[in-house]
Amino acid sequence: MKRSIINKCLIGIGILSMASCSDPMEEITDIIFDREFSPTNLEVKNVKETSALLKWKASTGVSEYTVELYPDDSLTFTSSPKSIDITENELPLQDLTYDTRYSVKVIAKDTKNSSRNSKPATLFFRTAAQQIFNAIEKGNIADRSVVVSWAEGDKDVSELRAFDETGALISTHVISDAEKNSSTAKVEGLSPLTKYTIKLYFNSNGVLKERGSKTFMTKVDLNGATAVTTKDDLAALIANAKDGEVFALMEGKFVVKSSSESVTAGVIVVNKNITIKGADPSDVPVINGRFQLDDGASLTINMVNIDGEGTTGDQCFNYKGTNVGGISVNNAEIKNFKKGLYYVNVAAKVPYIKFNNCLIHDIICDGGDMLDCRAGCIDDLSITNSTIYNSCAERDFVRFDDASGAFAGATPKITIDHCTINAAANKSGKRLLYVRFVGTTINWTNNIVTNTAAVWSNQSKTSVPTFGNNNFYFNCEKLNVLDGAEGGKTNLFIDEMATVLNPQYADAASGNFQLKNESVSKFKTGDPRWYSKQ
């Protein structure tokens, strides 16, 4: 029973006449409250599938408590409770049901008079969901569906639901008796190249309880595409393809066959409009070989890596035809080519060459420049959201010779935007922009360029680029000096708006260009993959 002792002297003064009253009142020594005080700081810890720990701050003078546990309840206290009497101020809750909402009441008891029990302290918690899903096998993920399985023989399953990254419900599949027996089901109604979380539920008396959860990404759109495995001859399939055909490469390394004993990876000859895409975003395929573009060729590559190891040493992309289309490469890693990234040494008017979201490295440029157009015209050249490193050590970065006389009225456009370029053209006298095609406009924006001895250009035909938000020419002495004369070669312009700061790459030697300098990262300059990690 709660009591409180209070010692006070109460003095009453009344002015009724010349007389006064000062008789002492009886001293108050006990206060008896109507009921016990409620427990405080009620909390639940270590919540698991079937257990949790309930704790609270004890009420003064109370030795017993009643704990009421209401399943499938959210502080409404309308379900049938389980009641537990306890003398401690913590209680391990056992034998709970997975993925279940529980409401809790904790009441301080007066062992002599239950009418004086405290008002309840309350809280709500939910037990953890189960995980009886098996790992999703790659072969069970398609572009618009997925096949999942769970613990063999467990038939307490009712439905599967697929949610997108926003948490929106996309698809619901009611599990059949046959699927319960096989512990396997197929969920359809999904979209290609989309990340989903699929959940397994059991309907327990009208309440869904989660028994498993897996996250995965569907494959690219395979509708109308020719699926290709590493057992197929990719070069032969492309040679015999129809115009506009799409090839979806499964996981693995596709080594292009070679007719030469000295070359382990050959060339894919393209003479039609061809699209090559990786089927599985979690396991990007690799083409070990190079490409030759003949008359009629245009090429789109997405989510496929390209490795030049063992090739003849030519560029990754080499134009041989003059009646050609463009090249578009997205979401790729390109490495190990000797001469350069592309080569246009024919009188071809190429509508576009575009690289976006690419990692480009170990392009030696022995016998050619990095981006090399000598006899042709590229209407739209763009490198965006990409990183180029360990490449082009002793050659020019962009070479675009003046063939304007053969292409009347041509106005090529070069865009280098949101790129991280490290140690390219790193030799005195070499140029980042060896551009001589008359009428070419250059946009050089949001880039980080570091560690090069190159100049911008010493060619009077090179248009002064449109610069913007290129803040960090660190260790690039010639790029920051307007007159960088050396052996008659002069830097004709500089980026006057630039700021020189060290980006403090995490590990440039291993290709990790994450920005450690916060003063640099705040500008959102360079390849977004690096500053997005801040």
C-alpha positions in Angstrom: 0.0 0.0 0.0 1.4 3.4 -1.0 1.8 5.9 1.8 3.4 9.3 2.1 4.4 11.2 5.3 4.0 14.9 5.3 4.9 17.1 8.2 3.5 20.6 8.1 2.3 23.3 10.5 -0.9 24.9 9.4 -1.6 28.3 10.8 -5.0 29.8 10.5 -5.5 33.5 11.0 -8.9 35.0 11.3 -9.6 38.6 12.0 -13.0 38.9 13.5 -12.3 41.1 16.4 -9.4 42.1 18.7 -9.1 38.4 19.7 -7.2 35.6 17.6 -7.2 31.8 17.4 -4.0 29.8 17.3 -5.0 26.3 18.4 -2.9 23.7 16.6 -4.5 21.3 14.1 -3.8 17.6 14.1 -0.6 16.7 12.2 -1.1 14.9 8.9 1.2 11.9 8.7 -0.3 9.6 6.0 -1.9 10.0 2.6 -3.6 6.9 1.1 -4.1 7.1 -2.7 -7.1 5.6 -4.4 -5.0 3.1 -6.4 -1.4 2.0 -7.1 0.7 4.0 -9.5 1.0 2.5 -13.0 4.3 1.1 -14.1 6.4 3.5 -16.2 9.0 3.2 -19.0 7.3 0.2 -20.4 9.3 -1.2 -23.4 9.9 -4.3 -25.4 13.3 -5.6 -26.5 14.9 -8.4 -28.5 11.7 -9.0 -30.5 12.1 -12.2 -32.5 9.7 -14.6 -34.3 8.4 -16.3 -31.2 9.8 -14.3 -28.3 10.4 -10.9 -26.8 11.5 -9.3 -23.6 9.1 -7.0 -21.8 10.5 -4.5 -19.2 9.2 -1.6 -17.1 10.1 0.6 -14.2 8.7 -0.9 -11.0 6.1 1.0 -9.0 7.1 1.9 -5.5 6.0 -0.6 -2.9 4.5 -3.0 -5.5 5.5 -6.6 -5.5 3.2 -8.1 -8.1 2.0 -7.3 -11.6 -0.4 -8.7 -14.1 0.6 -8.7 -17.7 -2.1 -9.1 -20.3 -1.1 -10.0 -23.9 -3.6 -9.5 -26.7 -2.7 -11.1 -30.1 -3.6 -9.7 -33.5 -4.4 -6.4 -31.8 -3.2 -2.8 -32.2 -4.0 -1.1 -28.8 -7.7 -1.8 -29.2 -7.6 -4.7 -26.6 -10.5 -6.5 -28.2 -9.0 -9.9 -28.7 -8.9 -12.6 -26.1 -5.8 -12.0 -23.9 -3.4 -14.2 -22.2 -2.9 -13.2 -18.6 0.3 -13.7 -16.6 1.0 -12.8 -12.9 4.6 -11.9 -12.2 6.6 -10.5 -9.2 9.5 -9.1 -11.3 9.5 -6.0 -13.5 10.6 -7.8 -16.6 9.1 -10.8 -18.4 10.4 -13.0 -21.2 7.5 -13.5 -23.5 7.6 -17.0 -25.1 5.6 -19.1 -27.5 4.5 -16.0 -29.5 3.4 -16.3 -33.1 5.6 -14.9 -35.9 4.6 -11.7 -37.7 1.8 -11.0 -35.2 0.7 -7.7 -33.7 0.5 -7.8 -29.9 -1.0 -5.2 -27.5 0.2 -5.4 -23.9 -1.2 -4.2 -20.6 0.9 -4.2 -17.4 -1.0 -3.5 -14.2 0.5 -3.0 -10.7 -1.5 -5.1 -8.3 -2.7 -4.4 -4.8 -2.6 -7.9 -3.3 -5.1 -7.0 -0.6 -7.6 -5.0 -2.6 -7.9 -5.6 -6.3 -10.0 -2.5 -6.7 -6.9 -0.5 -6.0 -4.9 -2.1 -8.9 -3.2 0.5 -11.1 -4.4 1.7 -14.4 -2.6 -0.2 -17.1 0.6 0.8 -18.9 0.3 -0.2 -22.5 2.3 -0.7 -25.7 2.2 -2.3 -29.0 4.8 -4.5 -30.9 5.0 -6.9 -33.7 7.0 -10.2 -33.8 9.4 -10.8 -36.6 8.4 -12.4 -39.8 9.6 -15.9 -40.7 12.0 -16.8 -43.5 11.2 -20.1 -45.0 12.0 -19.0 -48.6 14.8 -20.8 -50.4 17.3 -18.6 -52.3 15.9 -17.6 -55.7 17.9 -19.4 -58.4 19.0 -17.1 -61.3 17.4 -19.4 -63.8 14.1 -18.9 -62.1 14.1 -15.1 -62.7 12.6 -14.0 -66.0 11.7 -10.6 -67.4 8.1 -10.7 -66.3 7.9 -13.5 -63.7 9.8 -15.4 -61.0 9.6 -18.9 -59.7 10.1 -19.2 -55.9 10.3 -22.1 -53.5 10.1 -22.6 -49.7 10.8 -25.2 -47.1 9.8 -28.5 -48.5 6.6 -30.0 -47.0 5.5 -26.7 -45.3 1.9 -26.3 -46.4 1.0 -23.4 -44.1 1.2 -21.0 -47.0 -1.6 -19.1 -48.7 -0.4 -16.4 -51.1 2.6 -14.6 -52.6 2.7 -10.8 -53.1 5.3 -8.8 -55.1 6.1 -5.2 -54.1 8.1 -2.6 -56.0 10.8 -0.4 -54.5 8.2 2.1 -53.4 6.3 -0.6 -51.5 3.4 -0.6 -53.9 1.7 -4.0 -54.3 2.2 -5.1 -57.9 1.1 -8.7 -58.1 -0.7 -11.2 -55.9 -0.7 -15.0 -56.5 -2.9 -17.4 -54.5 -1.0 -20.6 -53.9 -2.8 -23.7 -55.2 -2.9 -27.1 -53.6 -0.5 -28.4 -56.2 1.9 -25.7 -55.5 1.7 -26.3 -51.7 2.6 -30.0 -52.4 5.6 -29.0 -54.5 6.6 -26.0 -52.3 7.1 -24.0 -55.5 5.0 -21.3 -57.2 5.3 -18.8 -60.1 4.5 -15.1 -59.7 3.7 -13.3 -62.9 2.6 -9.8 -63.9 6.0 -8.2 -63.3 7.9 -5.7 -65.5 11.4 -6.1 -67.0 14.5 -4.8 -65.3 12.7 -3.9 -62.1 13.6 -4.5 -58.5 11.0 -6.4 -56.5 10.5 -7.8 -53.0 8.3 -10.9 -52.9 6.7 -12.0 -49.7 5.1 -15.3 -48.7 2.0 -15.2 -46.4 -0.1 -17.6 -44.4 -3.8 -16.7 -43.8 -4.3 -17.4 -40.1 -8.0 -16.9 -39.3 -8.3 -14.0 -41.8 -5.0 -12.4 -40.7 -2.0 -12.6 -43.1 1.3 -13.5 -41.5 4.6 -13.2 -43.4 6.6 -16.4 -43.7 9.3 -15.3 -46.1 10.8 -12.4 -48.0 13.2 -12.1 -50.9 14.4 -9.2 -53.1 15.5 -9.6 -56.7 15.6 -7.8 -60.0 13.9 -9.1 -63.1 15.8 -9.6 -66.3 15.7 -7.2 -69.3 12.8 -7.3 -71.7 13.2 -10.6 -73.5 10.1 -10.1 -75.6 11.2 -10.6 -79.2 14.9 -11.0 -78.2 17.1 -14.0 -79.2 18.5 -15.5 -76.0 22.2 -16.4 -76.3 24.3 -18.5 -74.0 28.0 -19.0 -73.9 27.6 -22.2 -75.8 26.4 -20.2 -78.8 28.6 -18.6 -81.5 27.7 -14.9 -81.0 29.6 -13.7 -84.0 27.9 -16.2 -86.3 24.5 -15.3 -84.9 25.1 -11.6 -85.6 26.4 -12.3 -89.0 23.2 -14.2 -89.9 20.9 -11.9 -88.0 18.0 -9.9 -89.4 18.1 -6.1 -89.5 16.9 -4.8 -86.1 17.4 -8.1 -84.3 17.9 -8.0 -80.5 20.2 -10.4 -78.7 19.9 -11.0 -75.0 23.1 -12.5 -73.5 22.8 -14.7 -70.5 25.5 -14.7 -67.8 29.0 -15.7 -68.6 32.0 -14.9 -70.8 31.4 -14.9 -74.6 34.8 -15.4 -76.3 34.6 -14.4 -79.9 36.1 -17.1 -82.1 39.3 -16.3 -83.9 40.7 -17.7 -87.2 44.2 -16.8 -86.1 46.2 -19.0 -83.7 48.0 -15.9 -82.4 44.7 -14.2 -81.4 42.5 -15.7 -78.8 39.6 -13.4 -79.2 38.2 -12.4 -82.6 36.1 -9.7 -84.2 32.3 -9.4 -84.5 31.4 -8.0 -87.9 28.3 -5.9 -87.8 26.5 -4.9 -91.0 22.9 -4.5 -89.8 21.1 -2.6 -87.0 21.9 -4.8 -84.0 21.1 -4.6 -80.3 23.0 -6.6 -77.7 21.9 -6.5 -74.1 22.6 -8.4 -70.9 19.7 -10.4 -69.6 20.6 -10.5 -66.0 21.5 -7.2 -64.1 22.9 -9.3 -61.2 25.4 -11.1 -63.5 26.5 -8.9 -66.4 27.8 -10.9 -69.3 31.2 -10.2 -70.9 32.1 -10.2 -74.6 35.8 -11.0 -75.1 36.4 -9.6 -78.5 36.1 -6.4 -80.6 33.7 -5.0 -83.2 34.0 -4.0 -86.8 31.2 -1.9 -88.4 30.7 -2.4 -92.1 28.1 -0.8 -94.4 24.6 -0.9 -92.9 25.9 -1.3 -89.4 24.5 0.4 -86.3 25.1 -1.0 -82.8 23.4 -0.6 -79.4 24.9 -2.3 -76.4 23.4 -2.2 -72.9 24.6 -3.9 -69.7 27.3 -5.9 -71.4 31.0 -5.6 -70.6 33.6 -5.7 -73.3 37.1 -7.1 -72.8 39.8 -6.7 -75.4 42.2 -9.2 -73.8 43.7 -11.4 -76.6 42.4 -9.4 -79.5 44.6 -8.2 -82.5 45.3 -4.9 -80.7 42.8 -2.9 -82.8 40.3 -0.5 -81.3 37.2 -1.8 -79.5 35.0 -0.3 -82.3 36.5 0.1 -85.8 34.5 1.6 -88.7 35.2 0.1 -92.0 32.0 1.0 -93.9 31.0 4.5 -95.1 27.2 3.9 -95.1 26.9 3.4 -91.4 24.8 4.2 -88.3 25.9 5.0 -84.8 27.1 3.3 -81.7 25.4 3.6 -78.3 26.9 1.9 -75.3 25.3 2.1 -71.8 26.0 0.6 -68.4 29.2 -1.2 -69.5 32.8 -1.8 -68.5 35.3 -1.6 -71.4 38.9 -2.6 -70.9 42.1 -4.0 -72.3 42.3 -2.6 -75.8 45.6 -1.6 -77.3 44.9 1.2 -79.8 41.8 3.0 -78.6 38.1 3.1 -77.9 36.9 3.7 -81.5 38.4 4.5 -84.9 36.9 6.2 -87.9 39.4 6.3 -90.7 37.0 6.1 -93.5 34.8 8.9 -95.1 31.8 7.9 -93.0 29.2 10.3 -91.7 28.4 8.7 -88.3 25.2 10.1 -86.8 26.3 9.5 -83.2 28.8 7.7 -80.9 27.6 7.7 -77.3 29.0 6.2 -74.1 26.9 6.6 -70.9 27.4 5.2 -67.4 30.6 3.3 -68.4 33.8 2.4 -66.8 36.6 2.6 -69.4 40.1 1.7 -68.4 43.3 0.0 -69.6 43.0 1.4 -73.1 46.7 1.7 -73.9 46.4 3.8 -77.1 49.6 2.4 -78.7 49.2 3.3 -82.3 46.0 5.3 -82.0 44.3 8.0 -79.9 41.6 7.4 -77.3 38.6 8.8 -79.2 39.9 8.8 -82.8 38.1 10.2 -85.9 40.4 11.0 -88.8 38.7 10.8 -92.2 35.0 10.8 -91.1 32.5 13.0 -89.4 30.6 12.2 -86.1 27.5 14.4 -85.8 27.1 13.8 -82.1 29.9 12.5 -79.9 29.0 12.2 -76.2 30.7 10.7 -73.1 28.5 11.1 -70.1 28.3 9.8 -66.5 31.5 7.8 -67.0 34.9 7.2 -65.6 38.1 6.9 -67.7 41.3 5.9 -66.1 44.6 4.1 -66.6 44.3 4.8 -70.3 45.7 7.0 -73.1 49.0 7.6 -71.4 50.9 9.1 -74.3 48.3 10.0 -76.9 45.5 12.6 -77.4 42.2 12.1 -75.6 39.8 13.3 -78.3 41.1 13.4 -81.8 38.8 14.8 -84.5 40.7 15.6 -87.7 39.4 18.2 -90.2 37.5 16.3 -92.9 35.0 19.2 -93.1 35.7 19.6 -96.8 34.1 16.2 -97.5 31.0 16.9 -95.4 29.5 20.2 -96.5 27.5 22.0 -93.8 28.3 19.5 -91.1 28.3 20.9 -87.5 29.6 18.2 -85.2 28.9 18.4 -81.5 31.1 17.0 -78.7 29.7 16.6 -75.2 31.8 15.5 -72.3 29.6 15.7 -69.2 29.7 14.3 -65.6 32.9 12.3 -66.3 35.8 11.5 -64.0 39.0 11.4 -66.1 42.3 10.5 -64.4 45.8 10.5 -65.9 44.6 10.6 -69.6 47.0 12.0 -72.3 49.5 12.2 -69.5 52.5 13.4 -71.5 53.8 16.8 -72.2 52.5 18.2 -75.4 49.5 15.9 -75.7 46.0 17.3 -75.8 42.7 16.6 -74.3 41.0 18.2 -77.3 42.9 17.7 -80.6 39.8 18.8 -82.5 40.4 20.3 -86.0 37.1 19.7 -87.7 35.9 23.1 -88.7 32.4 24.0 -87.2 32.6 21.6 -84.2 31.1 22.8 -80.9 32.4 21.4 -77.7 30.6 21.2 -74.3 32.8 20.3 -71.4 30.8 20.4 -68.2 30.6 18.9 -64.7 33.8 17.0 -65.1 36.7 16.1 -62.8 40.1 15.9 -64.6 43.1 14.9 -62.5 46.8 14.0 -62.9 47.7 14.9 -66.5 50.5 16.8 -68.2 48.2 17.5 -71.2 47.2 20.8 -72.6 43.7 21.6 -73.8 44.6 22.3 -77.4 47.3 23.9 -79.5 45.1 23.9 -82.7 43.7 27.2 -83.9 40.7 25.2 -85.4 39.7 24.0 -82.0 36.6 25.9 -80.8 36.8 27.2 -77.3 34.6 24.8 -75.3 31.5 25.8 -73.3 32.8 25.2 -69.8 30.7 24.8 -66.6 31.1 23.4 -63.1 34.5 21.8 -63.9 36.0 22.5 -60.5 38.9 20.3 -60.1 41.9 20.2 -62.4 44.1 18.8 -59.7 47.7 18.1 -60.6 47.0 19.4 -64.2 49.5 22.2 -64.5 49.2 22.8 -68.2 45.4 22.8 -68.1 45.4 25.7 -65.6 48.0 27.9 -67.4 46.9 29.8 -70.5 50.3 29.9 -72.0 51.8 26.5 -71.5 54.4 26.8 -74.2 56.6 23.8 -74.7 58.5 22.9 -77.9 56.3 25.4 -79.8 53.1 23.9 -78.5 50.8 26.4 -76.7 47.7 26.0 -74.6 45.3 28.3 -76.5 42.5 28.4 -73.8 41.7 27.4 -70.3 38.7 26.9 -68.1 38.7 30.2 -66.3 35.8 29.2 -64.0 37.5 26.1 -62.6 38.7 25.7 -59.1 41.8 23.5 -58.3 41.0 21.1 -55.5 42.2 17.6 -54.6 39.3 15.3 -54.9 41.0 12.8 -52.6 40.0 9.6 -54.4 39.5 6.6 -52.2 41.8 4.3 -54.2 42.5 5.5 -57.8 45.1 2.8 -58.4 42.3 0.1 -58.1 39.7 2.2 -59.9 37.8 3.5 -56.8 37.3 7.2 -57.4 34.9 7.8 -54.5 35.3 11.4 -53.4 36.7 11.9 -49.9 37.0 15.6 -50.1 33.6 17.1 -49.0 34.4 20.4 -50.7 34.5 18.6 -54.0 31.6 16.2 -53.5 29.2 19.0 -52.8 29.5 20.3 -56.4 28.2 17.0 -57.8 30.9 17.0 -60.4 32.4 14.0 -62.2 30.9 10.5 -62.6 27.8 10.3 -60.3 28.6 6.8 -59.2 31.4 8.2 -57.0 29.7 11.2 -55.3 26.4 9.4 -54.9 28.1 7.4 -52.1 28.6 10.4 -49.9 
